[in-house]
Amino acid sequence: MIRVEHFSHTYSRHEVVHNLDLMMEAHDIYGFIGPNGAGKTTTIRFLATLLKPTRGQATIYGLNVVEDRQEVRKIIGFMPDHFGIYPKMTVLQFLDFFGLAYHIPRTKRQQILPQVMQLLDLYEYRNTPSEQLSRGMRQRLGLARTLLHDPPVLLLDEPASGLDPRGRREIMEILKELQAMGKTILVSSHILSELAIYCSRIGILETGQMIIQGTLQELIQKVQPNKTLKIKILQHPETCLPILRKVPDVSYAQVEGDWVMFQFAGKISDMPNIIALLTQNNIPILEIHESTPDLEEIFLHLTKGKTQ
C-alpha cells in the first residue's frame, strides 16, 4: 500500500531524514514515533506530495508520490499537526468549502457532508461557527475534512495533540472504526501507551533514521529476547534465589521487594517445572507473572535522546 525507499531530505545543507525505508500493508494502522525533530513530519509531508526528496522515492497504491503527484492527492487524506480554520464559517460551511475544493459535485456533497459529520459526531454542531469549537471538536473537524473525498489512505500528524484523555480515547476509537472501514492509516503521536493499543505496526525514528519497525511483539522480542518473569513470595523471597540460579534456562535472578525477578530462556510450557521445584523446597508462591516492556519502555531503550 505504501512503500518508502531510501528517502533522504536536506534543509539548508542539514540532512533531517537519512535513507529511510518504510512499508505498510493495506488496512494497517502504522504508528510513527520519535522525539521532536526526528523527521516524522518531514516524512509525512513527503508522502503527502508537499516535499520533494533529496534522494529516494515512495509509492502509494503503486503511484509515485513525485511523478504522479496529482493522482496521489486523490487517494490520500492529509491532516497536519497544525491546520487553519476559517473562524466565522460554520462546521457545515467549512466542510462544504473543502468539498468544493476536492471537486465534489454539489448534489454529492449534500449526501456526503451529513455522513461525515455523523461519523465524527459533528452533526449537532453543523451550524456552529468554527471559532466556537473546543480543541477536540476542531481536531474532529480537521479529520472530517480529510475524509470528504473518501481516500483509502490517511496521513495523520499528531491527530490527538493537545486533547484531554477522553478526547484522545475518542480519536482512538474513530481511527479503529476507520480501519474497519478499510482505511490504511499512518499516524504520528507522542502518546505511546495508546498507539500500542490500536497500531498493527510501529516505526521508531531518531535523528532522521529508522531505528526499528515491526509489530509490537517484534519490538518486544528485539528489546527482551528472553521472558522476564516475576514471582511473589509470601516471606523471605531471597531463599528461592539459589534454587532458581541452578535452573539451566534461568538468568538474572534477583529480589525486588516481595518479588523475585528472573529471565527465562526456556519455553513457557516449562514454567510448571520451576513452580514444582520451588514448591518442593517449601517456597510459598503467591503470584507469578510474565513482565513485558510497554511501548514507552521500548522507545526509551532503543533511542538515545538525541535531537537534531
C-alpha positions in Angstrom: 0.0 0.0 0.0 2.8 2.4 1.0 6.4 1.9 0.3 9.2 4.4 1.0 12.7 3.5 -0.2 15.9 5.3 0.8 14.2 8.6 1.5 16.5 11.4 2.5 15.7 15.1 2.8 18.0 18.1 3.4 17.1 21.5 4.7 19.8 24.2 4.2 22.5 21.6 3.9 21.3 19.7 7.0 20.0 16.2 6.4 16.9 15.8 8.6 15.9 12.4 7.2 18.5 9.8 6.1 18.0 6.8 4.0 14.6 5.9 5.4 12.7 2.7 4.4 9.1 2.1 5.3 6.5 -0.3 4.2 2.8 -0.5 5.0 0.2 -3.2 4.1 -3.4 -2.5 3.3 -5.5 -1.7 6.3 -2.5 -1.2 8.6 -2.5 1.4 11.3 1.1 2.3 11.4 2.4 4.2 14.5 5.1 6.6 13.6 7.0 7.7 16.7 10.2 9.5 17.6 11.4 12.6 19.6 10.7 16.1 18.3 12.9 16.8 15.3 13.3 13.1 14.4 11.9 13.6 10.9 8.3 12.3 11.3 6.6 15.4 9.9 9.1 15.7 7.0 8.4 12.1 6.0 4.6 12.6 6.2 4.8 15.8 4.2 6.8 13.9 1.6 4.1 11.2 1.4 1.5 14.0 1.1 3.3 15.3 -2.0 4.3 18.5 -0.3 8.1 17.9 -0.3 10.4 16.6 -3.0 13.1 14.1 -1.7 16.7 14.9 -1.9 17.2 11.2 -2.6 14.9 8.2 -2.7 11.3 7.6 -3.7 7.9 6.5 -2.4 4.8 4.9 -3.9 1.2 4.8 -2.7 -1.1 2.3 -4.4 1.7 1.9 -6.9 1.7 5.6 -7.7 4.9 7.6 -7.4 4.4 10.5 -5.0 6.6 12.8 -7.0 5.8 11.8 -10.6 2.1 11.1 -10.1 1.5 13.8 -7.5 -2.0 14.8 -8.7 -3.2 11.2 -8.8 -1.7 10.5 -5.3 -3.6 13.5 -3.9 -6.9 11.9 -4.9 -6.3 8.8 -2.8 -4.8 10.4 0.4 -6.2 12.4 3.2 -3.6 14.5 5.0 -4.2 16.0 8.4 -1.2 18.2 9.5 -0.3 18.8 13.1 -1.4 22.4 12.8 -4.2 23.3 10.4 -6.1 26.5 9.9 -9.8 27.0 10.2 -12.0 29.8 9.0 -13.3 31.1 12.3 -16.6 32.6 11.0 -17.5 29.6 8.9 -19.8 27.1 10.5 -18.8 23.4 10.5 -21.2 22.8 7.6 -19.8 25.7 5.6 -16.2 24.7 6.3 -16.7 21.2 5.1 -18.8 22.3 2.1 -16.0 24.7 1.1 -13.4 21.9 1.2 -15.8 19.5 -0.6 -15.8 22.1 -3.4 -12.0 22.3 -3.3 -12.0 18.5 -3.8 -14.2 19.0 -6.9 -17.1 17.0 -5.3 -20.3 17.9 -7.2 -22.9 19.8 -5.1 -25.5 17.0 -5.2 -22.9 14.5 -4.0 -21.7 16.9 -1.2 -25.3 17.1 0.1 -25.1 13.3 0.6 -21.5 13.1 1.9 -21.4 16.0 4.4 -24.1 14.7 6.8 -22.5 11.2 6.7 -19.0 12.5 7.5 -20.4 14.8 10.3 -22.3 11.9 11.8 -19.2 9.7 11.7 -17.2 12.3 13.6 -20.1 13.2 15.9 -20.1 16.8 14.4 -23.7 16.8 13.1 -25.2 18.6 16.0 -22.5 21.3 15.6 -23.1 21.8 11.9 -24.4 25.4 12.4 -21.7 26.3 15.0 -19.0 28.7 13.9 -15.6 27.0 13.9 -14.1 29.5 16.3 -16.6 28.3 19.0 -15.5 24.7 18.8 -13.4 23.1 21.6 -9.9 21.8 20.7 -11.3 18.2 20.5 -14.0 19.3 18.1 -11.6 21.2 15.9 -9.5 18.0 15.7 -12.6 16.1 14.6 -13.3 18.9 12.1 -9.8 18.5 10.7 -10.2 14.8 10.4 -13.6 15.2 8.8 -12.0 17.4 6.1 -9.6 14.6 5.2 -12.4 12.1 4.7 -14.6 14.1 2.4 -13.3 12.5 -0.8 -13.2 9.0 0.8 -9.5 8.4 0.4 -8.2 4.9 1.1 -5.0 6.2 2.8 -4.9 8.7 5.7 -1.7 10.5 6.8 -2.3 11.9 10.3 0.3 14.1 12.0 -0.4 14.2 15.8 -4.2 14.0 15.5 -4.6 13.7 19.3 -2.3 16.6 20.1 -3.5 18.7 23.0 -6.5 16.6 23.7 -7.6 15.5 27.2 -7.8 11.8 28.0 -11.4 11.5 26.9 -10.7 13.3 23.6 -7.7 11.1 22.9 -9.8 8.0 23.6 -12.5 9.2 21.2 -9.9 9.8 18.4 -8.5 6.3 19.0 -12.0 4.8 18.6 -12.5 6.8 15.4 -9.2 5.5 14.0 -10.2 1.9 14.8 -13.5 2.4 13.1 -11.9 3.9 10.0 -9.5 0.9 9.9 -12.6 -1.4 10.0 -14.0 0.6 7.1 -10.9 -0.3 5.0 -8.7 2.7 5.5 -4.9 2.4 5.7 -3.6 4.9 8.3 -0.2 6.4 9.1 -0.3 8.2 12.4 2.4 10.0 14.3 1.9 10.6 18.0 3.8 11.0 21.3 1.1 9.2 23.3 2.8 5.8 23.1 0.5 3.9 25.5 -2.4 4.5 23.2 -0.5 3.7 20.0 0.3 0.3 21.4 -3.4 -0.5 21.7 -4.5 0.2 18.2 -1.5 0.1 15.9 -0.8 -3.0 13.9 2.8 -1.9 13.2 5.1 0.7 14.7 8.2 2.5 13.4 10.7 4.4 15.7 12.7 7.3 14.3 15.6 9.2 15.8 17.8 11.8 14.2 16.2 11.2 10.9 16.9 7.4 10.8 14.5 4.5 11.2 15.8 2.6 14.2 13.3 -0.3 14.1 9.9 -1.1 12.7 7.5 -4.1 13.1 4.7 -5.3 15.2 4.7 -4.6 19.0 5.6 -8.2 19.6 8.6 -8.0 17.2 9.7 -4.8 19.0 9.4 -6.6 22.4 11.4 -9.5 21.1 14.1 -7.1 20.0 14.4 -5.5 23.4 13.7 -8.5 25.5 14.6 -11.8 23.7 14.1 -13.8 26.9 11.0 -13.8 29.0 11.1 -11.8 32.2 9.1 -13.5 34.9 8.4 -12.4 38.5 7.2 -14.5 41.4 5.7 -13.1 44.6 6.8 -15.0 47.7 5.0 -15.0 51.0 8.1 -14.4 53.0 11.9 -14.4 52.7 11.9 -14.2 48.9 15.7 -14.4 48.8 15.5 -18.1 49.8 14.5 -19.1 46.3 17.4 -17.4 44.5 19.9 -20.3 44.9 17.2 -22.7 43.6 16.4 -20.6 40.6 20.0 -20.0 39.7 20.5 -23.7 39.3 17.9 -24.0 36.6 19.7 -24.1 33.2 17.4 -21.6 31.4 17.2 -19.1 34.2 19.4 -16.0 34.4 19.4 -12.6 36.2 17.6 -13.7 39.3 17.2 -11.0 42.0 14.9 -9.8 44.7 12.8 -6.6 44.2 10.7 -6.1 47.3 8.4 -9.1 47.8 9.1 -10.2 44.2 11.8 -12.3 42.7 12.6 -11.2 39.1 14.4 -13.5 36.7 14.9 -14.1 33.0 13.8 -17.4 31.4 15.1 -18.6 28.1 13.0 -21.8 28.0 9.5 -22.5 26.8 6.5 -21.2 28.7 5.4 -24.8 29.0 8.4 -25.5 31.2 7.3 -23.0 33.8 5.3 -25.6 35.8 8.5 -27.4 36.4 10.0 -24.3 38.0 6.9 -23.8 40.1 7.0 -27.5 41.2 10.7 -27.2 42.1 10.1 -24.2 44.3 7.1 -25.9 45.9 9.2 -29.0 46.7 11.6 -26.7 48.5 8.8 -25.2 50.6 8.8 -21.8 48.9 5.3 -20.3 49.4 4.4 -18.8 46.0 1.6 -16.2 46.0 1.6 -15.0 42.4 3.6 -15.5 39.1 3.5 -13.1 36.1 5.3 -12.6 32.8 6.6 -9.0 32.7 6.8 -7.4 29.2 8.0 -3.9 28.4 5.5 -1.4 27.2 6.0 0.8 24.1 7.3 3.6 26.2 10.0 1.4 27.7 10.9 0.0 24.3 11.2 3.6 23.0 13.5 4.7 25.9 15.6 1.5 25.5 16.1 1.9 21.7 16.6 5.7 21.5 19.4 7.7 22.9 17.6 11.0 23.5 19.4 12.7 20.6 17.8 15.6 18.8 18.5 17.4 15.5 
